[in-house]
Amino acid sequence: MEPHSTQRRARACKDCHQDPKVLGLGFGKITLREGRLLFEPLEAPFGETKIRLSQIVDPQGNTLVKFNRPNMRGFNRGELERVLKVGLCLNCHPPEHKIFLEWKGDFLCPQYPFLRSLFFSR
C-alpha cells in the first residue's frame, strides 16, 4: 500500500488513523467496546472466500492479497494497533498537541487506561 498522495495538501491525521479502508481492513467501521477494538465489515465476502474486495489485511494483520511491487505489504497486527491507538487519542487531542510531538509507544491515557493491551477481538 502506498500511503502518500501527490496532493499539495496533506490528509488530516484522522483520515488515516481512524479509517479502516485506508488501513487495509476494507469498508467497515471500527468500534471500541469493552476495552477491545472491533472491526465490523460493511461488505459481504467475495465468492467462496472470506475476503472482501476492499480488504488487504484482516484484523489480526495477516496480508490477504499479493502486491505487484517489491516489499509492499499490508500493516501487521502491531502496526494496526499502534496506528489506531493514535487514532483514539485524536478524539480528545488536536494533531498539534504536545503528546504527539513527544509520543512514546508506552503512553497510557487516563481516558483509556486499558490501551496497553488494546487488541482487536477475535
GIBELLIN-V900196 format. One record per backbone hydrogen bond with DSSP energy under -0.5 kcal/mol. NH is the residue of the N-H (numbers start at 1). CO is the residue of the C=O. Records with the same first field share a line. If there is no record, write none. Layout:
# GIBELLIN-V900196
NH->CO / CO
This chain:
# GIBELLIN-V900196
3->1
15->12
16->12 / 13
17->13
18->14
20->18
23->19
24->21
25->20
26->20
29->40
31->29 / 38
33->31 / 36
36->33
37->119
38->31
40->29 / 38
41->39
42->27
46->51
47->45
49->46
55->52
56->24
57->24
58->62
61->58
63->61
64->56
65->56
72->69
75->23
77->60
80->76
81->77
82->78
83->79
84->80
85->81
86->82
87->83
88->84
89->85
90->86
91->88
92->89
93->89
97->94
100->97
101->97
102->98
103->100
107->104
109->107 / 112
113->110
115->112
117->114
118->115
119->117
121->37
